[in-house]
Amino acid sequence: MTPYQYVTLRCVPRVEREEFVNVGVVLYCPDEKFLGVRSAVDPARIRALDAHVDIDAVRAALDAVDQVCRGEAHAAFGVGVRATAYGSRAQKDDASTRFGFLKAPRSTVLQPGPVHGGVTADPARTLEHLLEALVL
């Protein structure tokens, strides 16, 4: 068994109301070098909070999270770059850095929830279980 951390991804159509629908899960297991996301968008549930939400934009944001997990989006999202008092400097671009970026609080339509943890023998299977338990 190996430890892991995860965050639930929340669609918050109207940030000022703080209402949300879970739409995904990001799981990070450092010992297995695993960083993955699984998501499912239910437009009817999201539109119950805001009839005018752009579902395609929510899906695009989730696709961007998937790109970050795979290490394919650092140029577009600043992953691997750290702002300092003297400008910016390159950071190591690994799964830990990318998970840190994804779990950081933000005030947008797609937000991470709090970090939780556990232990697993199979990170991919645990990610599927968390998707079923928290999103579907």
VEXTOR-409543 format. One record per atom (N, C-alpha, C, O): x, y, z. Coordinates in nm, 3 decimals, always signed. Example, Ala and Ser with C-alpha at 12.3 -4.5 7.8 and 13.67 -1.06 7.14 Angstrom:
+---------+---------+---------+
|    east |   north |      up |
+---------+---------+---------+
|  +1.319 |  -0.569 |  +0.780 |
|  +1.230 |  -0.450 |  +0.780 |
|  +1.320 |  -0.330 |  +0.780 |
|  +1.424 |  -0.332 |  +0.846 |
|  +1.285 |  -0.225 |  +0.708 |
|  +1.367 |  -0.106 |  +0.714 |
|  +1.290 |  +0.003 |  +0.787 |
|  +1.341 |  +0.114 |  +0.804 |
+---------+---------+---------+
***
This chain:
+---------+---------+---------+
|    east |   north |      up |
+---------+---------+---------+
|  +0.084 |  -0.118 |  +0.000 |
|  +0.000 |  +0.000 |  +0.000 |
|  +0.088 |  +0.125 |  +0.000 |
|  +0.193 |  +0.129 |  +0.065 |
|  +0.044 |  +0.223 |  -0.073 |
|  +0.120 |  +0.347 |  -0.086 |
|  +0.027 |  +0.467 |  -0.066 |
|  -0.090 |  +0.462 |  -0.105 |
|  +0.079 |  +0.575 |  -0.007 |
|  -0.008 |  +0.691 |  +0.018 |
|  -0.039 |  +0.769 |  -0.109 |
|  +0.039 |  +0.770 |  -0.205 |
|  -0.154 |  +0.835 |  -0.107 |
|  -0.194 |  +0.923 |  -0.217 |
|  -0.268 |  +1.044 |  -0.161 |
|  -0.313 |  +1.043 |  -0.046 |
|  -0.279 |  +1.146 |  -0.243 |
|  -0.360 |  +1.264 |  -0.213 |
|  -0.454 |  +1.285 |  -0.330 |
|  -0.423 |  +1.248 |  -0.444 |
|  -0.569 |  +1.346 |  -0.301 |
|  -0.659 |  +1.380 |  -0.410 |
|  -0.736 |  +1.507 |  -0.379 |
|  -0.751 |  +1.546 |  -0.263 |
|  -0.784 |  +1.571 |  -0.485 |
|  -0.876 |  +1.683 |  -0.474 |
|  -0.993 |  +1.655 |  -0.567 |
|  -0.978 |  +1.598 |  -0.675 |
|  -1.109 |  +1.695 |  -0.521 |
|  -1.228 |  +1.690 |  -0.605 |
|  -1.235 |  +1.821 |  -0.682 |
|  -1.213 |  +1.929 |  -0.626 |
|  -1.264 |  +1.812 |  -0.811 |
|  -1.281 |  +1.932 |  -0.892 |
|  -1.427 |  +1.972 |  -0.892 |
|  -1.515 |  +1.890 |  -0.916 |
|  -1.452 |  +2.098 |  -0.864 |
|  -1.588 |  +2.149 |  -0.849 |
|  -1.619 |  +2.251 |  -0.958 |
|  -1.538 |  +2.339 |  -0.987 |
|  -1.736 |  +2.238 |  -1.018 |
|  -1.785 |  +2.341 |  -1.107 |
|  -1.865 |  +2.438 |  -1.022 |
|  -1.963 |  +2.401 |  -0.958 |
|  -1.821 |  +2.563 |  -1.021 |
|  -1.885 |  +2.669 |  -0.942 |
|  -1.934 |  +2.774 |  -1.042 |
|  -1.864 |  +2.872 |  -1.069 |
|  -2.055 |  +2.755 |  -1.097 |
|  -2.102 |  +2.843 |  -1.204 |
|  -2.113 |  +2.990 |  -1.164 |
|  -2.085 |  +3.079 |  -1.244 |
|  -2.153 |  +3.016 |  -1.040 |
|  -2.163 |  +3.153 |  -0.991 |
|  -2.078 |  +3.161 |  -0.864 |
|  -2.124 |  +3.127 |  -0.755 |
|  -1.956 |  +3.207 |  -0.881 |
|  -1.858 |  +3.204 |  -0.773 |
|  -1.909 |  +3.276 |  -0.649 |
|  -1.882 |  +3.233 |  -0.537 |
|  -1.982 |  +3.385 |  -0.668 |
|  -2.030 |  +3.462 |  -0.554 |
|  -2.130 |  +3.384 |  -0.467 |
|  -2.147 |  +3.417 |  -0.350 |
|  -2.195 |  +3.283 |  -0.522 |
|  -2.292 |  +3.203 |  -0.446 |
|  -2.228 |  +3.084 |  -0.377 |
|  -2.287 |  +3.027 |  -0.285 |
|  -2.108 |  +3.045 |  -0.420 |
|  -2.033 |  +2.935 |  -0.361 |
|  -2.105 |  +2.800 |  -0.368 |
|  -2.076 |  +2.711 |  -0.288 |
|  -2.197 |  +2.785 |  -0.462 |
|  -2.263 |  +2.656 |  -0.485 |
|  -2.181 |  +2.581 |  -0.590 |
|  -2.125 |  +2.642 |  -0.682 |
|  -2.175 |  +2.448 |  -0.576 |
|  -2.092 |  +2.373 |  -0.671 |
|  -2.149 |  +2.235 |  -0.697 |
|  -2.231 |  +2.182 |  -0.622 |
|  -2.102 |  +2.179 |  -0.808 |
|  -2.129 |  +2.040 |  -0.846 |
|  -1.993 |  +1.976 |  -0.869 |
|  -1.911 |  +2.031 |  -0.942 |
|  -1.968 |  +1.861 |  -0.809 |
|  -1.843 |  +1.788 |  -0.833 |
|  -1.842 |  +1.737 |  -0.977 |
|  -1.937 |  +1.675 |  -1.023 |
|  -1.731 |  +1.764 |  -1.047 |
|  -1.719 |  +1.721 |  -1.186 |
|  -1.593 |  +1.640 |  -1.215 |
|  -1.576 |  +1.591 |  -1.327 |
|  -1.506 |  +1.624 |  -1.116 |
|  -1.384 |  +1.549 |  -1.142 |
|  -1.303 |  +1.524 |  -1.016 |
|  -1.332 |  +1.579 |  -0.910 |
|  -1.202 |  +1.441 |  -1.031 |
|  -1.110 |  +1.408 |  -0.923 |
|  -0.969 |  +1.401 |  -0.980 |
|  -0.946 |  +1.341 |  -1.085 |
|  -0.874 |  +1.464 |  -0.909 |
|  -0.731 |  +1.454 |  -0.943 |
|  -0.665 |  +1.374 |  -0.832 |
|  -0.679 |  +1.408 |  -0.714 |
|  -0.593 |  +1.269 |  -0.868 |
|  -0.525 |  +1.185 |  -0.770 |
|  -0.375 |  +1.186 |  -0.797 |
|  -0.331 |  +1.171 |  -0.911 |
|  -0.298 |  +1.206 |  -0.689 |
|  -0.152 |  +1.207 |  -0.697 |
|  -0.096 |  +1.104 |  -0.600 |
|  -0.125 |  +1.107 |  -0.481 |
|  -0.016 |  +1.012 |  -0.655 |
|  +0.047 |  +0.908 |  -0.575 |
|  +0.198 |  +0.915 |  -0.604 |
|  +0.246 |  +0.859 |  -0.703 |
|  +0.273 |  +0.984 |  -0.515 |
|  +0.416 |  +1.006 |  -0.545 |
|  +0.498 |  +0.878 |  -0.558 |
|  +0.585 |  +0.870 |  -0.645 |
|  +0.472 |  +0.779 |  -0.475 |
|  +0.552 |  +0.656 |  -0.480 |
|  +0.537 |  +0.584 |  -0.613 |
|  +0.630 |  +0.517 |  -0.660 |
|  +0.421 |  +0.596 |  -0.674 |
|  +0.395 |  +0.531 |  -0.803 |
|  +0.417 |  +0.626 |  -0.920 |
|  +0.400 |  +0.588 |  -1.036 |
|  +0.456 |  +0.752 |  -0.890 |
|  +0.472 |  +0.855 |  -0.993 |
|  +0.345 |  +0.866 |  -1.077 |
|  +0.350 |  +0.874 |  -1.200 |
|  +0.231 |  +0.866 |  -1.009 |
|  +0.100 |  +0.869 |  -1.075 |
|  +0.032 |  +1.002 |  -1.048 |
|  +0.020 |  +1.043 |  -0.933 |
|  -0.010 |  +1.069 |  -1.153 |
|  -0.094 |  +1.187 |  -1.144 |
|  -0.199 |  +1.174 |  -1.252 |
|  -0.166 |  +1.171 |  -1.371 |
|  -0.324 |  +1.165 |  -1.212 |
|  -0.430 |  +1.145 |  -1.309 |
|  -0.557 |  +1.217 |  -1.271 |
|  -0.578 |  +1.254 |  -1.155 |
|  -0.642 |  +1.237 |  -1.369 |
|  -0.772 |  +1.300 |  -1.348 |
|  -0.878 |  +1.219 |  -1.419 |
|  -0.855 |  +1.163 |  -1.526 |
|  -0.992 |  +1.213 |  -1.358 |
|  -1.112 |  +1.153 |  -1.420 |
|  -1.223 |  +1.252 |  -1.396 |
|  -1.233 |  +1.311 |  -1.289 |
|  -1.308 |  +1.270 |  -1.496 |
|  -1.415 |  +1.367 |  -1.482 |
|  -1.541 |  +1.321 |  -1.554 |
|  -1.536 |  +1.234 |  -1.642 |
|  -1.652 |  +1.381 |  -1.516 |
|  -1.781 |  +1.355 |  -1.579 |
|  -1.866 |  +1.481 |  -1.559 |
|  -1.884 |  +1.528 |  -1.447 |
|  -1.917 |  +1.532 |  -1.668 |
|  -1.997 |  +1.653 |  -1.664 |
|  -2.144 |  +1.616 |  -1.686 |
|  -2.178 |  +1.552 |  -1.786 |
|  -2.228 |  +1.656 |  -1.593 |
|  -2.373 |  +1.637 |  -1.605 |
|  -2.433 |  +1.777 |  -1.625 |
|  -2.456 |  +1.848 |  -1.528 |
|  -2.460 |  +1.815 |  -1.750 |
|  -2.509 |  +1.951 |  -1.778 |
|  -2.635 |  +1.988 |  -1.699 |
|  -2.648 |  +2.102 |  -1.655 |
|  -2.725 |  +1.894 |  -1.681 |
|  -2.849 |  +1.925 |  -1.608 |
|  -2.821 |  +1.964 |  -1.463 |
|  -2.881 |  +2.057 |  -1.411 |
|  -2.729 |  +1.893 |  -1.399 |
|  -2.695 |  +1.926 |  -1.259 |
|  -2.630 |  +2.063 |  -1.250 |
|  -2.659 |  +2.141 |  -1.159 |
|  -2.541 |  +2.093 |  -1.344 |
|  -2.473 |  +2.223 |  -1.341 |
|  -2.571 |  +2.335 |  -1.373 |
|  -2.568 |  +2.440 |  -1.308 |
|  -2.657 |  +2.313 |  -1.471 |
|  -2.754 |  +2.417 |  -1.509 |
|  -2.859 |  +2.439 |  -1.401 |
|  -2.927 |  +2.541 |  -1.402 |
|  -2.874 |  +2.345 |  -1.309 |
|  -2.964 |  +2.368 |  -1.196 |
|  -2.913 |  +2.482 |  -1.108 |
|  -2.991 |  +2.547 |  -1.039 |
|  -2.782 |  +2.505 |  -1.111 |
|  -2.723 |  +2.615 |  -1.035 |
|  -2.717 |  +2.744 |  -1.115 |
|  -2.726 |  +2.853 |  -1.059 |
|  -2.702 |  +2.731 |  -1.247 |
|  -2.697 |  +2.848 |  -1.335 |
|  -2.736 |  +2.803 |  -1.475 |
|  -2.662 |  +2.731 |  -1.542 |
|  -2.852 |  +2.847 |  -1.519 |
|  -2.905 |  +2.804 |  -1.649 |
|  -2.819 |  +2.851 |  -1.766 |
|  -2.832 |  +2.798 |  -1.876 |
|  -2.733 |  +2.949 |  -1.744 |
|  -2.656 |  +3.008 |  -1.853 |
|  -2.509 |  +2.967 |  -1.855 |
|  -2.430 |  +3.023 |  -1.931 |
|  -2.472 |  +2.870 |  -1.773 |
|  -2.331 |  +2.829 |  -1.768 |
|  -2.288 |  +2.772 |  -1.902 |
|  -2.366 |  +2.704 |  -1.970 |
|  -2.165 |  +2.799 |  -1.939 |
|  -2.108 |  +2.750 |  -2.065 |
|  -2.048 |  +2.611 |  -2.041 |
|  -1.935 |  +2.599 |  -1.994 |
|  -2.124 |  +2.508 |  -2.072 |
|  -2.082 |  +2.369 |  -2.048 |
|  -1.956 |  +2.337 |  -2.128 |
|  -1.869 |  +2.264 |  -2.080 |
|  -1.946 |  +2.390 |  -2.249 |
|  -1.825 |  +2.365 |  -2.330 |
|  -1.701 |  +2.422 |  -2.262 |
|  -1.593 |  +2.363 |  -2.269 |
|  -1.716 |  +2.536 |  -2.195 |
|  -1.602 |  +2.596 |  -2.123 |
|  -1.563 |  +2.509 |  -2.004 |
|  -1.445 |  +2.495 |  -1.974 |
|  -1.662 |  +2.451 |  -1.935 |
|  -1.633 |  +2.361 |  -1.823 |
|  -1.556 |  +2.240 |  -1.874 |
|  -1.456 |  +2.199 |  -1.814 |
|  -1.602 |  +2.183 |  -1.984 |
|  -1.532 |  +2.067 |  -2.042 |
|  -1.391 |  +2.104 |  -2.088 |
|  -1.297 |  +2.026 |  -2.072 |
|  -1.376 |  +2.223 |  -2.144 |
|  -1.243 |  +2.268 |  -2.188 |
|  -1.149 |  +2.284 |  -2.068 |
|  -1.031 |  +2.250 |  -2.076 |
|  -1.202 |  +2.335 |  -1.957 |
|  -1.119 |  +2.349 |  -1.836 |
|  -1.078 |  +2.212 |  -1.784 |
|  -0.964 |  +2.195 |  -1.739 |
|  -1.167 |  +2.115 |  -1.789 |
|  -1.133 |  +1.979 |  -1.746 |
|  -1.030 |  +1.916 |  -1.840 |
|  -0.942 |  +1.843 |  -1.795 |
|  -1.041 |  +1.944 |  -1.968 |
|  -0.940 |  +1.896 |  -2.064 |
|  -0.804 |  +1.958 |  -2.032 |
|  -0.701 |  +1.891 |  -2.044 |
|  -0.804 |  +2.085 |  -1.992 |
|  -0.679 |  +2.151 |  -1.956 |
|  -0.616 |  +2.085 |  -1.834 |
|  -0.494 |  +2.070 |  -1.827 |
|  -0.698 |  +2.046 |  -1.737 |
|  -0.648 |  +1.975 |  -1.619 |
|  -0.583 |  +1.844 |  -1.662 |
|  -0.476 |  +1.807 |  -1.612 |
|  -0.647 |  +1.774 |  -1.753 |
|  -0.590 |  +1.649 |  -1.804 |
|  -0.455 |  +1.674 |  -1.871 |
|  -0.362 |  +1.595 |  -1.853 |
|  -0.443 |  +1.781 |  -1.946 |
|  -0.316 |  +1.815 |  -2.010 |
|  -0.208 |  +1.844 |  -1.906 |
|  -0.094 |  +1.802 |  -1.922 |
|  -0.245 |  +1.915 |  -1.800 |
|  -0.150 |  +1.943 |  -1.694 |
|  -0.103 |  +1.812 |  -1.630 |
|  +0.016 |  +1.793 |  -1.608 |
|  -0.197 |  +1.722 |  -1.601 |
|  -0.160 |  +1.593 |  -1.541 |
|  -0.062 |  +1.517 |  -1.628 |
|  +0.030 |  +1.453 |  -1.577 |
|  -0.082 |  +1.523 |  -1.758 |
|  +0.007 |  +1.451 |  -1.851 |
|  +0.137 |  +1.526 |  -1.877 |
|  +0.225 |  +1.474 |  -1.946 |
|  +0.151 |  +1.649 |  -1.823 |
|  +0.273 |  +1.726 |  -1.844 |
|  +0.279 |  +1.794 |  -1.979 |
|  +0.388 |  +1.826 |  -2.028 |
|  +0.163 |  +1.817 |  -2.040 |
|  +0.158 |  +1.874 |  -2.175 |
|  +0.115 |  +2.020 |  -2.178 |
|  +0.099 |  +2.077 |  -2.286 |
|  +0.095 |  +2.083 |  -2.063 |
|  +0.036 |  +2.216 |  -2.065 |
|  +0.118 |  +2.322 |  -1.994 |
|  +0.065 |  +2.430 |  -1.967 |
|  +0.242 |  +2.296 |  -1.961 |
|  +0.314 |  +2.393 |  -1.879 |
|  +0.330 |  +2.529 |  -1.947 |
|  +0.332 |  +2.630 |  -1.877 |
|  +0.342 |  +2.536 |  -2.075 |
|  +0.357 |  +2.666 |  -2.141 |
|  +0.231 |  +2.750 |  -2.126 |
|  +0.238 |  +2.870 |  -2.100 |
|  +0.115 |  +2.687 |  -2.142 |
|  -0.011 |  +2.761 |  -2.137 |
|  -0.050 |  +2.800 |  -1.995 |
|  -0.120 |  +2.899 |  -1.976 |
|  -0.008 |  +2.726 |  -1.894 |
|  -0.055 |  +2.748 |  -1.759 |
|  +0.053 |  +2.792 |  -1.661 |
|  +0.025 |  +2.810 |  -1.542 |
|  +0.173 |  +2.810 |  -1.707 |
|  +0.278 |  +2.856 |  -1.618 |
|  +0.332 |  +2.750 |  -1.524 |
|  +0.407 |  +2.783 |  -1.432 |
|  +0.296 |  +2.626 |  -1.545 |
|  +0.349 |  +2.519 |  -1.460 |
|  +0.498 |  +2.508 |  -1.488 |
|  +0.541 |  +2.509 |  -1.603 |
|  +0.575 |  +2.499 |  -1.383 |
|  +0.719 |  +2.490 |  -1.399 |
|  +0.787 |  +2.626 |  -1.392 |
|  +0.909 |  +2.635 |  -1.405 |
|  +0.707 |  +2.732 |  -1.371 |
|  +0.762 |  +2.867 |  -1.357 |
|  +0.717 |  +2.922 |  -1.223 |
|  +0.600 |  +2.914 |  -1.188 |
|  +0.810 |  +2.977 |  -1.150 |
|  +0.778 |  +3.031 |  -1.018 |
|  +0.809 |  +3.180 |  -1.015 |
|  +0.919 |  +3.222 |  -1.051 |
|  +0.711 |  +3.260 |  -0.973 |
|  +0.733 |  +3.403 |  -0.960 |
|  +0.813 |  +3.430 |  -0.834 |
|  +0.787 |  +3.371 |  -0.729 |
|  +0.910 |  +3.519 |  -0.843 |
|  +0.990 |  +3.559 |  -0.728 |
|  +0.994 |  +3.711 |  -0.723 |
|  +0.944 |  +3.777 |  -0.814 |
|  +1.052 |  +3.766 |  -0.619 |
|  +1.066 |  +3.911 |  -0.608 |
|  +1.155 |  +3.967 |  -0.718 |
|  +1.151 |  +4.086 |  -0.746 |
|  +1.235 |  +3.883 |  -0.780 |
|  +1.330 |  +3.927 |  -0.882 |
|  +1.287 |  +3.886 |  -1.023 |
|  +1.368 |  +3.891 |  -1.116 |
|  +1.164 |  +3.847 |  -1.040 |
|  +1.116 |  +3.801 |  -1.170 |
|  +1.065 |  +3.659 |  -1.158 |
|  +1.002 |  +3.625 |  -1.058 |
|  +1.090 |  +3.577 |  -1.256 |
|  +1.046 |  +3.438 |  -1.249 |
|  +1.165 |  +3.347 |  -1.273 |
|  +1.265 |  +3.386 |  -1.333 |
|  +1.152 |  +3.225 |  -1.225 |
|  +1.258 |  +3.127 |  -1.248 |
|  +1.194 |  +2.992 |  -1.274 |
|  +1.083 |  +2.964 |  -1.230 |
|  +1.266 |  +2.909 |  -1.346 |
|  +1.215 |  +2.777 |  -1.380 |
|  +1.214 |  +2.688 |  -1.257 |
|  +1.305 |  +2.693 |  -1.175 |
|  +1.111 |  +2.607 |  -1.246 |
|  +1.102 |  +2.506 |  -1.141 |
|  +1.109 |  +2.369 |  -1.207 |
|  +1.098 |  +2.355 |  -1.329 |
|  +1.127 |  +2.271 |  -1.124 |
|  +1.121 |  +2.134 |  -1.173 |
|  +0.978 |  +2.106 |  -1.216 |
|  +0.884 |  +2.134 |  -1.141 |
|  +0.959 |  +2.053 |  -1.336 |
|  +0.824 |  +2.019 |  -1.384 |
|  +0.805 |  +1.869 |  -1.367 |
|  +0.838 |  +1.790 |  -1.455 |
|  +0.750 |  +1.832 |  -1.252 |
|  +0.723 |  +1.691 |  -1.225 |
|  +0.580 |  +1.679 |  -1.174 |
|  +0.509 |  +1.778 |  -1.162 |
|  +0.540 |  +1.558 |  -1.144 |
|  +0.402 |  +1.533 |  -1.099 |
|  +0.370 |  +1.609 |  -0.971 |
|  +0.257 |  +1.657 |  -0.955 |
|  +0.465 |  +1.622 |  -0.882 |
|  +0.443 |  +1.694 |  -0.757 |
|  +0.415 |  +1.842 |  -0.783 |
|  +0.323 |  +1.899 |  -0.724 |
|  +0.492 |  +1.903 |  -0.869 |
|  +0.472 |  +2.043 |  -0.904 |
|  +0.337 |  +2.064 |  -0.972 |
|  +0.265 |  +2.159 |  -0.942 |
|  +0.304 |  +1.974 |  -1.064 |
|  +0.177 |  +1.986 |  -1.135 |
|  +0.059 |  +1.966 |  -1.040 |
|  -0.041 |  +2.038 |  -1.051 |
|  +0.068 |  +1.870 |  -0.946 |
|  -0.039 |  +1.853 |  -0.848 |
|  -0.052 |  +1.977 |  -0.761 |
|  -0.163 |  +2.020 |  -0.730 |
|  +0.061 |  +2.035 |  -0.723 |
|  +0.058 |  +2.158 |  -0.645 |
|  -0.014 |  +2.270 |  -0.718 |
|  -0.090 |  +2.345 |  -0.658 |
|  +0.009 |  +2.279 |  -0.848 |
|  -0.060 |  +2.379 |  -0.930 |
|  -0.210 |  +2.351 |  -0.934 |
|  -0.291 |  +2.443 |  -0.920 |
|  -0.248 |  +2.225 |  -0.953 |
|  -0.389 |  +2.190 |  -0.967 |
|  -0.467 |  +2.204 |  -0.837 |
|  -0.587 |  +2.234 |  -0.840 |
|  -0.403 |  +2.182 |  -0.723 |
|  -0.475 |  +2.189 |  -0.595 |
|  -0.481 |  +2.330 |  -0.538 |
|  -0.550 |  +2.353 |  -0.438 |
|  -0.411 |  +2.425 |  -0.599 |
|  -0.409 |  +2.562 |  -0.549 |
|  -0.547 |  +2.626 |  -0.561 |
|  -0.612 |  +2.614 |  -0.665 |
|  -0.592 |  +2.693 |  -0.456 |
|  -0.724 |  +2.758 |  -0.461 |
|  -0.730 |  +2.862 |  -0.572 |
|  -0.631 |  +2.930 |  -0.602 |
|  -0.846 |  +2.873 |  -0.632 |
|  -0.868 |  +2.975 |  -0.735 |
|  -1.014 |  +3.015 |  -0.735 |
|  -1.100 |  +2.941 |  -0.687 |
|  -1.042 |  +3.130 |  -0.788 |
|  -1.178 |  +3.181 |  -0.794 |
|  -1.225 |  +3.181 |  -0.939 |
|  -1.239 |  +3.287 |  -1.001 |
|  -1.248 |  +3.062 |  -0.992 |
|  -1.294 |  +3.046 |  -1.129 |
|  -1.409 |  +2.947 |  -1.129 |
|  -1.449 |  +2.898 |  -1.023 |
|  -1.463 |  +2.917 |  -1.245 |
|  -1.575 |  +2.824 |  -1.256 |
|  -1.532 |  +2.683 |  -1.217 |
|  -1.613 |  +2.607 |  -1.164 |
|  -1.408 |  +2.645 |  -1.242 |
|  -1.357 |  +2.514 |  -1.202 |
|  -1.258 |  +2.531 |  -1.088 |
|  -1.152 |  +2.592 |  -1.104 |
|  -1.294 |  +2.476 |  -0.970 |
|  -1.213 |  +2.496 |  -0.850 |
|  -1.181 |  +2.361 |  -0.785 |
|  -1.263 |  +2.269 |  -0.789 |
|  -1.062 |  +2.349 |  -0.725 |
|  -1.032 |  +2.228 |  -0.648 |
|  -1.090 |  +2.240 |  -0.508 |
|  -1.094 |  +2.348 |  -0.449 |
|  -1.135 |  +2.127 |  -0.456 |
|  -1.178 |  +2.122 |  -0.317 |
|  -1.056 |  +2.101 |  -0.228 |
|  -0.943 |  +2.108 |  -0.274 |
|  -1.081 |  +2.074 |  -0.100 |
|  -0.969 |  +2.049 |  -0.009 |
|  -0.894 |  +1.920 |  -0.044 |
|  -0.948 |  +1.831 |  -0.109 |
|  -0.769 |  +1.914 |  -0.002 |
|  -0.686 |  +1.795 |  -0.025 |
|  -0.722 |  +1.689 |  +0.078 |
|  -0.732 |  +1.716 |  +0.198 |
|  -0.741 |  +1.567 |  +0.030 |
|  -0.766 |  +1.450 |  +0.115 |
|  -0.662 |  +1.345 |  +0.081 |
|  -0.594 |  +1.356 |  -0.021 |
|  -0.650 |  +1.244 |  +0.164 |
|  -0.551 |  +1.141 |  +0.137 |
|  -0.599 |  +1.003 |  +0.176 |
|  -0.708 |  +0.985 |  +0.231 |
|  -0.516 |  +0.907 |  +0.144 |
|  -0.544 |  +0.769 |  +0.177 |
|  -0.426 |  +0.682 |  +0.136 |
|  -0.318 |  +0.733 |  +0.107 |
|  -0.449 |  +0.553 |  +0.133 |
|  -0.348 |  +0.458 |  +0.085 |
|  -0.413 |  +0.367 |  -0.018 |
|  -0.533 |  +0.340 |  -0.012 |
|  -0.332 |  +0.321 |  -0.113 |
|  -0.385 |  +0.241 |  -0.222 |
|  -0.280 |  +0.142 |  -0.270 |
|  -0.159 |  +0.164 |  -0.255 |
|  -0.326 |  +0.035 |  -0.328 |
|  -0.239 |  -0.059 |  -0.397 |
|  -0.243 |  -0.034 |  -0.548 |
|  -0.156 |  -0.081 |  -0.621 |
|  -0.345 |  +0.041 |  -0.595 |
|  -0.365 |  +0.065 |  -0.737 |
|  -0.423 |  +0.205 |  -0.757 |
|  -0.544 |  +0.223 |  -0.748 |
|  -0.338 |  +0.306 |  -0.783 |
|  -0.385 |  +0.443 |  -0.796 |
|  -0.492 |  +0.463 |  -0.904 |
|  -0.588 |  +0.537 |  -0.883 |
|  -0.477 |  +0.398 |  -1.018 |
|  -0.575 |  +0.414 |  -1.125 |
|  -0.712 |  +0.362 |  -1.082 |
|  -0.814 |  +0.424 |  -1.110 |
|  -0.712 |  +0.249 |  -1.016 |
|  -0.840 |  +0.192 |  -0.968 |
|  -0.900 |  +0.280 |  -0.859 |
|  -1.022 |  +0.298 |  -0.855 |
|  -0.818 |  +0.335 |  -0.771 |
|  -0.866 |  +0.424 |  -0.666 |
|  -0.925 |  +0.550 |  -0.728 |
|  -1.026 |  +0.601 |  -0.680 |
|  -0.862 |  +0.602 |  -0.833 |
|  -0.915 |  +0.719 |  -0.901 |
|  -1.054 |  +0.690 |  -0.958 |
|  -1.144 |  +0.773 |  -0.947 |
|  -1.072 |  +0.574 |  -1.018 |
|  -1.204 |  +0.536 |  -1.069 |
|  -1.306 |  +0.526 |  -0.956 |
|  -1.420 |  +0.572 |  -0.970 |
|  -1.265 |  +0.467 |  -0.844 |
|  -1.354 |  +0.455 |  -0.728 |
|  -1.394 |  +0.593 |  -0.677 |
|  -1.511 |  +0.617 |  -0.647 |
|  -1.299 |  +0.685 |  -0.667 |
|  -1.330 |  +0.820 |  -0.619 |
|  -1.424 |  +0.892 |  -0.715 |
|  -1.513 |  +0.965 |  -0.672 |
|  -1.405 |  +0.873 |  -0.845 |
|  -1.496 |  +0.933 |  -0.944 |
|  -1.638 |  +0.884 |  -0.920 |
|  -1.733 |  +0.963 |  -0.916 |
|  -1.653 |  +0.754 |  -0.904 |
|  -1.786 |  +0.695 |  -0.882 |
|  -1.848 |  +0.744 |  -0.749 |
|  -1.967 |  +0.773 |  -0.743 |
|  -1.767 |  +0.753 |  -0.645 |
|  -1.818 |  +0.790 |  -0.514 |
|  -1.848 |  +0.939 |  -0.500 |
|  -1.941 |  +0.978 |  -0.429 |
|  -1.769 |  +1.023 |  -0.567 |
|  -1.778 |  +1.168 |  -0.543 |
|  -1.841 |  +1.248 |  -0.657 |
|  -1.885 |  +1.361 |  -0.635 |
|  -1.844 |  +1.192 |  -0.776 |
|  -1.890 |  +1.270 |  -0.892 |
|  -2.015 |  +1.210 |  -0.957 |
|  -2.112 |  +1.281 |  -0.983 |
|  -2.012 |  +1.081 |  -0.981 |
|  -2.124 |  +1.019 |  -1.056 |
|  -2.248 |  +0.998 |  -0.972 |
|  -2.348 |  +0.948 |  -1.022 |
+---------+---------+---------+
***
